[in-house]
Amino acid sequence: MSSSQRAAQLAQALADPLRLTLLRHLMGGSATVAELVLATNASQSKVSNHLALLRAQNLVRAERQGRQMRYQIADPTVAQLVEALTVLAGEPPKLARPAAPLAEARTCYDHLAGSLGVALFDTLVSADALIPPPADGQPIKPGPSGEVRLGPNAEAVFGRLGLDVGSVSAQRRQFAYACRDWTERRFHLGGALGAALCRHFLDQHWVESGSTRRQLVLTDSGRDALREQLGMTIGDEE
């Protein structure tokens, strides 16, 4: 099968509104058929049939937990595709602009998003740790289209945060890209580097999971670390 034929297959799989809605819900984490039925108000048979098609196209995968199957996005590339389609489509306000806690800090598949993610990206660019895509006067492209490179101060800045960019760059996935944020309409950091930063923030308890799917909460120790290591002030400190 040629790449064009495969692309056409994927386009067909994503053409149904319910299938795309299911993928958007799975961006927030794994879910069972019952949970997706409640989230979409679709019948169980429809949800199951659409999940089967998405699974056949390798857009989702399933794992058995006890008596239930939990579905999740297949890999980061699929998540990037869903984010890109949502931005290009101009999503309704209830999806494009989440409630305040979700807009402040959340995950965009496996990297930091929301106002925290955007502020972090801007700070790393200002510190010459990152070099963003060139400004060509064109609209910001969503997803992994905008390549981000390491700046001259990358090793020192990321080192202060406790992150080894050398080990991250050895991964097989795309190293770093500028991902357009749904709520801020500006860039946050995606790719292997963005995912490594998100994991590091969670491991250091600088952010913690919130009360809803994808929501993150910046902790007091996280505020202190960002202020001390990067000179960042977030929220009420500004």
MOWO-V940256 format. One record per pair of residues at least 12 apart in sequence whose C-alpha atoms are under 10 Angstrom apart, sorted by the first residue. I is the first residue (numbers start at 1). J is the second residue. D is the distance in Angstrom with one decimal. If there is no record, write none. Layout:
# MOWO-V940256
i=I j=J d=D
i=I j=J d=D
This chain:
# MOWO-V940256
i=6 j=57 d=9.4
i=9 j=57 d=7.9
i=10 j=54 d=9.1
i=10 j=57 d=7.0
i=10 j=58 d=9.3
i=10 j=59 d=8.5
i=13 j=50 d=8.9
i=13 j=53 d=7.3
i=13 j=54 d=6.7
i=13 j=56 d=9.6
i=13 j=57 d=7.4
i=13 j=59 d=8.9
i=14 j=54 d=8.5
i=14 j=59 d=9.5
i=14 j=81 d=10.0
i=14 j=82 d=8.9
i=14 j=85 d=9.4
i=16 j=50 d=9.0
i=18 j=40 d=7.9
i=18 j=42 d=8.3
i=18 j=46 d=8.8
i=18 j=47 d=8.1
i=18 j=50 d=7.8
i=18 j=51 d=9.9
i=19 j=46 d=9.7
i=19 j=47 d=8.2
i=19 j=49 d=9.7
i=19 j=50 d=6.0
i=19 j=51 d=7.5
i=19 j=53 d=8.8
i=19 j=54 d=7.5
i=20 j=50 d=9.7
i=20 j=54 d=9.6
i=20 j=82 d=7.6
i=20 j=85 d=9.2
i=20 j=86 d=9.1
i=21 j=36 d=9.6
i=21 j=39 d=9.4
i=21 j=40 d=7.6
i=21 j=82 d=9.6
i=21 j=86 d=10.0
i=22 j=36 d=7.1
i=22 j=37 d=9.4
i=22 j=39 d=8.7
i=22 j=40 d=7.6
i=22 j=47 d=8.1
i=22 j=50 d=8.5
i=22 j=51 d=8.0
i=22 j=54 d=9.5
i=22 j=60 d=9.9
i=22 j=71 d=10.0
i=22 j=72 d=9.8
i=22 j=73 d=9.8
i=23 j=51 d=9.2
i=23 j=54 d=8.8
i=23 j=59 d=8.4
i=23 j=60 d=8.0
i=23 j=71 d=9.8
i=23 j=72 d=8.3
i=23 j=73 d=7.0
i=23 j=78 d=9.0
i=23 j=79 d=8.2
i=23 j=82 d=7.1
i=23 j=83 d=9.8
i=24 j=73 d=9.2
i=24 j=79 d=8.6
i=24 j=82 d=6.9
i=24 j=83 d=8.2
i=24 j=86 d=8.7
i=24 j=95 d=9.2
i=25 j=39 d=7.8
i=25 j=40 d=8.8
i=25 j=72 d=9.3
i=25 j=73 d=9.6
i=25 j=213 d=9.1
i=26 j=60 d=8.7
i=26 j=71 d=7.5
i=26 j=72 d=5.6
i=26 j=73 d=6.1
i=26 j=74 d=9.8
i=26 j=79 d=9.1
i=26 j=109 d=9.2
i=26 j=213 d=9.6
i=27 j=72 d=7.7
i=27 j=73 d=6.6
i=27 j=76 d=9.9
i=27 j=78 d=9.5
i=27 j=79 d=6.6
i=27 j=80 d=9.8
i=27 j=82 d=8.4
i=27 j=83 d=8.9
i=27 j=107 d=8.8
i=27 j=108 d=7.5
i=27 j=109 d=5.7
i=27 j=110 d=9.2
i=27 j=213 d=9.0
i=27 j=214 d=8.0
i=28 j=72 d=9.0
i=28 j=73 d=9.3
i=28 j=106 d=9.3
i=28 j=107 d=7.8
i=28 j=108 d=8.2
i=28 j=109 d=7.0
i=28 j=110 d=9.7
i=28 j=212 d=8.9
i=28 j=213 d=5.2
i=28 j=214 d=5.0
i=28 j=215 d=8.6
i=29 j=70 d=9.7
i=29 j=71 d=8.6
i=29 j=72 d=6.4
i=29 j=73 d=7.9
i=29 j=107 d=9.9
i=29 j=109 d=8.1
i=29 j=110 d=10.0
i=29 j=213 d=6.8
i=29 j=214 d=7.3
i=30 j=60 d=9.8
i=30 j=61 d=9.5
i=30 j=62 d=8.8
i=30 j=63 d=9.4
i=30 j=69 d=9.6
i=30 j=70 d=5.9
i=30 j=71 d=5.2
i=30 j=72 d=4.5
i=30 j=73 d=7.6
i=30 j=213 d=9.7
i=31 j=62 d=9.4
i=31 j=68 d=9.8
i=31 j=69 d=8.3
i=31 j=70 d=5.1
i=31 j=71 d=5.4
i=31 j=72 d=6.8
i=31 j=73 d=10.0
i=32 j=48 d=9.9
i=32 j=62 d=9.2
i=32 j=63 d=9.8
i=32 j=64 d=9.8
i=32 j=65 d=9.8
i=32 j=68 d=6.9
i=32 j=69 d=6.0
i=32 j=70 d=4.6
i=32 j=71 d=6.1
i=32 j=72 d=9.0
i=33 j=45 d=9.4
i=33 j=47 d=6.8
i=33 j=48 d=6.6
i=33 j=51 d=8.5
i=33 j=68 d=8.6
i=33 j=69 d=7.6
i=33 j=70 d=7.5
i=33 j=71 d=7.8
i=34 j=47 d=8.9
i=34 j=48 d=9.5
i=34 j=68 d=9.5
i=34 j=69 d=9.9
i=34 j=70 d=9.8
i=35 j=70 d=9.6
i=36 j=48 d=9.4
i=36 j=71 d=9.5
i=51 j=71 d=8.2
i=54 j=73 d=9.6
i=54 j=74 d=9.6
i=55 j=71 d=9.0
i=55 j=72 d=9.7
i=55 j=73 d=9.4
i=55 j=74 d=8.4
i=57 j=74 d=9.9
i=58 j=73 d=9.0
i=58 j=74 d=6.5
i=58 j=75 d=9.1
i=58 j=78 d=9.0
i=59 j=72 d=8.8
i=59 j=73 d=6.3
i=59 j=74 d=5.2
i=59 j=75 d=7.8
i=59 j=77 d=9.3
i=59 j=78 d=6.2
i=59 j=79 d=9.0
i=60 j=72 d=5.5
i=60 j=73 d=4.6
i=60 j=74 d=4.3
i=60 j=75 d=8.0
i=60 j=78 d=8.3
i=60 j=79 d=10.0
i=61 j=73 d=6.4
i=61 j=74 d=5.2
i=61 j=75 d=8.8
i=62 j=74 d=8.6
i=73 j=109 d=8.7
i=75 j=109 d=9.1
i=75 j=110 d=9.9
i=76 j=108 d=9.8
i=76 j=109 d=6.9
i=76 j=110 d=7.5
i=76 j=111 d=9.9
i=76 j=173 d=8.8
i=76 j=174 d=10.0
i=76 j=190 d=9.8
i=76 j=191 d=8.3
i=76 j=192 d=9.6
i=76 j=195 d=9.8
i=77 j=109 d=9.8
i=77 j=143 d=9.2
i=77 j=144 d=8.7
i=77 j=173 d=9.0
i=77 j=174 d=9.5
i=77 j=191 d=9.4
i=78 j=109 d=9.5
i=79 j=108 d=8.1
i=79 j=109 d=6.1
i=79 j=110 d=8.9
i=79 j=143 d=8.9
i=80 j=108 d=8.7
i=80 j=109 d=7.9
i=80 j=142 d=8.4
i=80 j=143 d=5.3
i=80 j=144 d=6.8
i=80 j=145 d=9.9
i=80 j=179 d=8.5
i=80 j=190 d=9.0
i=80 j=191 d=9.4
i=81 j=142 d=9.0
i=81 j=143 d=6.8
i=81 j=144 d=8.7
i=82 j=109 d=9.9
i=82 j=143 d=8.7
i=83 j=108 d=8.2
i=83 j=109 d=9.0
i=83 j=142 d=7.3
i=83 j=143 d=6.5
i=83 j=144 d=9.9
i=83 j=179 d=8.8
i=83 j=180 d=8.6
i=83 j=181 d=9.0
i=83 j=182 d=8.3
i=84 j=141 d=8.1
i=84 j=142 d=5.0
i=84 j=143 d=5.1
i=84 j=144 d=8.5
i=84 j=145 d=9.6
i=84 j=179 d=8.7
i=84 j=180 d=8.3
i=84 j=182 d=9.7
i=85 j=142 d=8.3
i=85 j=143 d=8.9
i=86 j=142 d=9.1
i=86 j=182 d=8.5
i=87 j=141 d=9.0
i=87 j=142 d=6.7
i=87 j=143 d=9.0
i=87 j=180 d=8.1
i=87 j=181 d=8.7
i=87 j=182 d=6.8
i=87 j=185 d=9.3
i=88 j=141 d=8.7
i=88 j=142 d=7.7
i=90 j=182 d=9.7
i=91 j=182 d=9.1
i=93 j=183 d=9.5
i=95 j=182 d=8.7
i=95 j=183 d=9.3
i=96 j=181 d=9.4
i=96 j=182 d=5.6
i=96 j=183 d=6.3
i=96 j=184 d=9.8
i=96 j=185 d=9.9
i=97 j=114 d=10.0
i=97 j=182 d=6.7
i=97 j=183 d=5.1
i=97 j=184 d=8.6
i=98 j=114 d=9.5
i=98 j=182 d=8.7
i=98 j=183 d=7.2
i=99 j=183 d=9.7
i=100 j=114 d=9.6
i=100 j=183 d=9.8
i=101 j=114 d=9.2
i=101 j=210 d=8.5
i=101 j=211 d=9.3
i=101 j=212 d=9.1
i=101 j=215 d=6.9
i=101 j=216 d=8.0
i=101 j=217 d=8.0
i=102 j=114 d=7.1
i=102 j=115 d=9.3
i=102 j=183 d=9.2
i=102 j=210 d=8.7
i=102 j=211 d=9.8
i=102 j=212 d=8.1
i=102 j=213 d=8.8
i=102 j=214 d=7.3
i=102 j=215 d=5.1
i=102 j=216 d=7.4
i=102 j=217 d=9.0
i=103 j=115 d=6.4
i=103 j=116 d=8.8
i=103 j=181 d=9.6
i=103 j=182 d=8.6
i=103 j=183 d=6.1
i=103 j=184 d=8.0
i=103 j=215 d=8.3
i=103 j=216 d=9.6
i=104 j=116 d=6.1
i=104 j=117 d=8.6
i=104 j=118 d=9.7
i=104 j=183 d=8.9
i=104 j=184 d=9.4
i=104 j=215 d=8.4
i=104 j=216 d=8.1
i=104 j=217 d=8.2
i=104 j=218 d=9.1
i=104 j=234 d=9.8
i=104 j=235 d=8.9
i=105 j=117 d=6.9
i=105 j=118 d=9.4
i=105 j=207 d=8.8
i=105 j=208 d=10.0
i=105 j=209 d=9.8
i=105 j=210 d=9.2
i=105 j=214 d=8.5
i=105 j=215 d=6.2
i=105 j=216 d=5.1
i=105 j=217 d=6.4
i=105 j=218 d=7.5
i=106 j=198 d=10.0
i=106 j=207 d=9.6
i=106 j=208 d=9.9
i=106 j=209 d=8.6
i=106 j=210 d=8.6
i=106 j=212 d=9.6
i=106 j=213 d=8.5
i=106 j=214 d=5.1
i=106 j=215 d=4.3
i=106 j=216 d=4.8
i=106 j=217 d=7.9
i=106 j=218 d=9.8
i=107 j=195 d=9.5
i=107 j=198 d=8.1
i=107 j=209 d=9.5
i=107 j=213 d=8.9
i=107 j=214 d=5.2
i=107 j=215 d=6.7
i=107 j=216 d=7.1
i=108 j=179 d=9.0
i=108 j=181 d=8.4
i=108 j=182 d=9.3
i=108 j=188 d=9.3
i=108 j=189 d=9.6
i=108 j=190 d=8.3
i=108 j=194 d=9.8
i=108 j=195 d=9.4
i=108 j=198 d=9.9
i=108 j=214 d=7.6
i=108 j=215 d=9.8
i=109 j=190 d=9.2
i=109 j=195 d=8.7
i=109 j=214 d=8.2
i=110 j=190 d=8.2
i=110 j=191 d=8.6
i=110 j=192 d=9.1
i=110 j=194 d=7.7
i=110 j=195 d=5.2
i=110 j=196 d=8.6
i=110 j=197 d=9.5
i=110 j=198 d=7.0
i=110 j=199 d=8.2
i=110 j=214 d=9.5
i=111 j=179 d=9.7
i=111 j=188 d=8.5
i=111 j=189 d=7.1
i=111 j=190 d=5.9
i=111 j=191 d=7.7
i=111 j=192 d=8.7
i=111 j=193 d=8.5
i=111 j=194 d=5.1
i=111 j=195 d=4.5
i=111 j=196 d=7.8
i=111 j=197 d=7.3
i=111 j=198 d=5.2
i=111 j=199 d=8.1
i=112 j=181 d=9.8
i=112 j=188 d=7.2
i=112 j=189 d=7.2
i=112 j=190 d=7.9
i=112 j=194 d=6.9
i=112 j=195 d=7.6
i=112 j=196 d=9.8
i=112 j=197 d=7.8
i=112 j=198 d=5.6
i=112 j=199 d=9.3
i=112 j=201 d=9.2
i=112 j=207 d=9.9
i=112 j=214 d=9.8
i=112 j=216 d=8.7
i=113 j=179 d=8.9
i=113 j=180 d=9.1
i=113 j=181 d=6.5
i=113 j=182 d=8.6
i=113 j=183 d=8.9
i=113 j=184 d=9.0
i=113 j=187 d=8.8
i=113 j=188 d=6.0
i=113 j=189 d=7.9
i=113 j=190 d=9.0
i=113 j=194 d=9.6
i=113 j=198 d=9.4
i=113 j=214 d=9.6
i=113 j=215 d=9.5
i=113 j=216 d=9.2
i=114 j=181 d=6.6
i=114 j=182 d=7.7
i=114 j=183 d=6.4
i=114 j=184 d=6.6
i=114 j=185 d=9.5
i=114 j=186 d=9.5
i=114 j=187 d=9.6
i=114 j=188 d=7.9
i=114 j=215 d=9.4
i=114 j=216 d=9.4
i=115 j=181 d=8.6
i=115 j=183 d=7.9
i=115 j=184 d=6.5
i=115 j=185 d=10.0
i=115 j=186 d=9.3
i=115 j=187 d=9.9
i=115 j=188 d=8.8
i=115 j=234 d=8.9
i=115 j=235 d=9.3
i=116 j=184 d=10.0
i=116 j=188 d=8.7
i=116 j=216 d=9.5
i=116 j=217 d=9.6
i=116 j=218 d=8.3
i=116 j=234 d=7.5
i=116 j=235 d=9.1
i=117 j=181 d=8.4
i=117 j=184 d=9.5
i=117 j=186 d=9.8
i=117 j=187 d=8.1
i=117 j=188 d=5.2
i=117 j=189 d=7.0
i=117 j=190 d=9.7
i=117 j=194 d=9.2
i=117 j=198 d=9.3
i=118 j=179 d=9.5
i=118 j=180 d=9.0
i=118 j=181 d=7.4
i=118 j=183 d=9.9
i=118 j=184 d=7.3
i=118 j=185 d=9.1
i=118 j=186 d=6.7
i=118 j=187 d=5.7
i=118 j=188 d=4.6
i=118 j=189 d=7.7
i=119 j=184 d=9.9
i=119 j=186 d=9.6
i=119 j=187 d=9.0
i=119 j=188 d=7.9
i=119 j=232 d=8.1
i=119 j=233 d=9.2
i=119 j=234 d=8.3
i=120 j=187 d=9.7
i=120 j=188 d=7.5
i=120 j=189 d=8.3
i=120 j=226 d=8.8
i=120 j=230 d=8.9
i=120 j=232 d=7.9
i=120 j=234 d=9.8
i=121 j=178 d=8.7
i=121 j=186 d=9.5
i=121 j=187 d=7.0
i=121 j=188 d=5.4
i=121 j=189 d=6.0
i=121 j=190 d=9.8
i=121 j=194 d=9.4
i=122 j=186 d=9.4
i=122 j=187 d=8.1
i=122 j=188 d=8.1
i=122 j=189 d=9.5
i=123 j=226 d=10.0
i=123 j=230 d=7.3
i=123 j=231 d=8.4
i=123 j=232 d=7.2
i=124 j=150 d=9.7
i=124 j=151 d=9.0
i=124 j=153 d=9.3
i=124 j=154 d=8.4
i=124 j=157 d=7.9
i=124 j=158 d=8.9
i=124 j=189 d=9.7
i=124 j=230 d=8.1
i=125 j=148 d=9.8
i=125 j=150 d=9.3
i=125 j=151 d=7.9
i=125 j=153 d=9.8
i=125 j=154 d=9.6
i=126 j=151 d=9.9
i=127 j=151 d=8.5
i=127 j=152 d=9.2
i=127 j=153 d=7.0
i=127 j=154 d=8.4
i=127 j=157 d=7.6
i=127 j=230 d=8.1
i=127 j=231 d=9.8
i=128 j=150 d=8.1
i=128 j=151 d=5.0
i=128 j=152 d=6.0
i=128 j=153 d=5.4
i=128 j=154 d=6.8
i=128 j=157 d=8.5
i=129 j=149 d=8.7
i=129 j=150 d=5.9
i=129 j=151 d=4.4
i=129 j=152 d=6.3
i=129 j=153 d=4.7
i=129 j=154 d=3.8
i=129 j=155 d=7.5
i=129 j=156 d=8.1
i=129 j=157 d=6.2
i=129 j=158 d=7.5
i=130 j=148 d=6.7
i=130 j=149 d=5.8
i=130 j=150 d=4.6
i=130 j=151 d=4.5
i=130 j=152 d=8.1
i=130 j=153 d=8.1
i=130 j=154 d=6.6
i=130 j=157 d=9.7
i=130 j=176 d=9.4
i=130 j=189 d=9.7
i=131 j=147 d=8.9
i=131 j=148 d=5.7
i=131 j=149 d=5.1
i=131 j=150 d=5.9
i=131 j=151 d=5.4
i=131 j=152 d=8.9
i=131 j=154 d=9.5
i=132 j=146 d=7.7
i=132 j=147 d=7.1
i=132 j=148 d=4.9
i=132 j=149 d=6.7
i=132 j=150 d=8.8
i=132 j=151 d=9.1
i=132 j=176 d=9.7
i=132 j=177 d=8.2
i=132 j=178 d=7.0
i=132 j=187 d=9.1
i=132 j=189 d=9.6
i=133 j=145 d=9.1
i=133 j=146 d=5.4
i=133 j=147 d=5.7
i=133 j=148 d=5.8
i=133 j=149 d=8.1
i=133 j=177 d=8.3
i=133 j=178 d=7.3
i=134 j=146 d=8.5
i=134 j=147 d=9.1
i=134 j=148 d=9.3
i=140 j=178 d=9.1
i=140 j=179 d=9.0
i=140 j=180 d=7.1
i=140 j=185 d=8.6
i=140 j=186 d=8.0
i=140 j=187 d=8.4
i=141 j=178 d=8.5
i=141 j=179 d=7.9
i=141 j=180 d=7.0
i=141 j=187 d=9.6
i=142 j=177 d=9.8
i=142 j=178 d=7.8
i=142 j=179 d=5.6
i=142 j=180 d=4.9
i=142 j=181 d=8.1
i=142 j=182 d=9.3
i=142 j=185 d=9.7
i=142 j=186 d=9.7
i=142 j=187 d=8.8
i=143 j=177 d=7.7
i=143 j=178 d=7.1
i=143 j=179 d=4.9
i=143 j=180 d=6.5
i=143 j=181 d=9.3
i=143 j=187 d=9.8
i=143 j=190 d=8.1
i=143 j=191 d=9.5
i=144 j=174 d=8.2
i=144 j=175 d=10.0
i=144 j=176 d=8.1
i=144 j=177 d=5.3
i=144 j=178 d=6.5
i=144 j=179 d=6.2
i=144 j=180 d=9.1
i=144 j=189 d=9.7
i=144 j=190 d=7.4
i=144 j=191 d=7.5
i=145 j=177 d=6.9
i=145 j=178 d=7.4
i=145 j=179 d=8.0
i=145 j=180 d=9.9
i=146 j=176 d=8.7
i=146 j=177 d=5.3
i=146 j=178 d=5.1
i=146 j=179 d=7.3
i=146 j=180 d=9.2
i=146 j=187 d=9.5
i=146 j=190 d=9.8
i=147 j=174 d=8.9
i=147 j=175 d=8.6
i=147 j=176 d=6.3
i=147 j=177 d=4.4
i=147 j=178 d=6.2
i=147 j=179 d=9.3
i=147 j=189 d=10.0
i=147 j=190 d=9.5
i=147 j=191 d=9.4
i=148 j=175 d=8.2
i=148 j=176 d=5.3
i=148 j=177 d=4.8
i=148 j=178 d=6.2
i=148 j=179 d=9.8
i=148 j=189 d=8.3
i=148 j=190 d=9.0
i=148 j=191 d=9.3
i=148 j=193 d=9.8
i=149 j=175 d=8.5
i=149 j=176 d=7.0
i=149 j=177 d=8.1
i=149 j=178 d=9.9
i=150 j=165 d=9.0
i=150 j=175 d=9.8
i=150 j=176 d=8.7
i=157 j=229 d=7.9
i=157 j=230 d=7.8
i=158 j=197 d=9.2
i=158 j=229 d=9.3
i=158 j=230 d=9.6
i=159 j=229 d=9.7
i=160 j=225 d=9.7
i=160 j=228 d=9.6
i=160 j=229 d=6.2
i=160 j=230 d=8.5
i=161 j=197 d=8.9
i=161 j=200 d=8.7
i=161 j=201 d=9.2
i=161 j=225 d=8.1
i=161 j=226 d=8.5
i=161 j=228 d=9.9
i=161 j=229 d=6.6
i=161 j=230 d=8.4
i=162 j=197 d=9.5
i=162 j=200 d=8.1
i=162 j=201 d=10.0
i=162 j=204 d=9.7
i=163 j=193 d=9.4
i=163 j=196 d=7.9
i=163 j=197 d=7.5
i=163 j=200 d=7.5
i=164 j=193 d=9.8
i=164 j=196 d=9.3
i=165 j=192 d=9.7
i=165 j=193 d=7.4
i=165 j=196 d=8.9
i=165 j=197 d=9.9
i=167 j=193 d=9.8
i=167 j=196 d=9.9
i=168 j=191 d=9.9
i=168 j=192 d=6.5
i=168 j=193 d=6.2
i=168 j=194 d=9.7
i=168 j=195 d=9.4
i=168 j=196 d=7.1
i=168 j=197 d=9.8
i=169 j=192 d=7.5
i=169 j=193 d=7.6
i=170 j=192 d=9.4
i=171 j=192 d=7.1
i=171 j=193 d=9.5
i=172 j=192 d=8.6
i=173 j=191 d=7.1
i=173 j=192 d=6.3
i=173 j=193 d=9.7
i=174 j=190 d=8.9
i=174 j=191 d=5.5
i=174 j=192 d=6.2
i=174 j=193 d=8.7
i=175 j=190 d=8.3
i=175 j=191 d=5.3
i=175 j=192 d=4.8
i=175 j=193 d=5.8
i=175 j=194 d=8.4
i=175 j=195 d=9.6
i=176 j=189 d=6.8
i=176 j=190 d=5.7
i=176 j=191 d=4.4
i=176 j=192 d=6.0
i=176 j=193 d=5.5
i=176 j=194 d=6.7
i=176 j=195 d=9.2
i=177 j=189 d=6.1
i=177 j=190 d=5.2
i=177 j=191 d=5.7
i=177 j=192 d=8.8
i=177 j=193 d=8.6
i=177 j=194 d=8.3
i=178 j=190 d=6.0
i=178 j=191 d=8.4
i=178 j=194 d=9.4
i=179 j=191 d=8.7
i=179 j=194 d=9.7
i=201 j=218 d=9.2
i=201 j=219 d=10.0
i=201 j=222 d=7.7
i=201 j=225 d=9.9
i=202 j=216 d=9.3
i=202 j=218 d=9.8
i=202 j=222 d=9.6
i=204 j=221 d=8.7
i=204 j=222 d=8.1
i=204 j=225 d=9.8
i=205 j=217 d=9.8
i=205 j=218 d=8.6
i=205 j=219 d=7.1
i=205 j=220 d=9.3
i=205 j=221 d=7.3
i=205 j=222 d=7.0
i=206 j=218 d=6.0
i=206 j=219 d=5.3
i=206 j=220 d=7.4
i=206 j=221 d=5.7
i=206 j=222 d=3.6
i=206 j=223 d=7.3
i=206 j=224 d=8.8
i=206 j=225 d=7.6
i=206 j=226 d=8.8
i=207 j=219 d=5.5
i=207 j=220 d=8.9
i=207 j=221 d=8.6
i=207 j=222 d=6.4
i=207 j=223 d=9.2
i=208 j=222 d=9.6
i=218 j=234 d=8.9
i=218 j=235 d=9.8
i=222 j=234 d=9.9
i=223 j=235 d=9.5
i=223 j=237 d=9.1
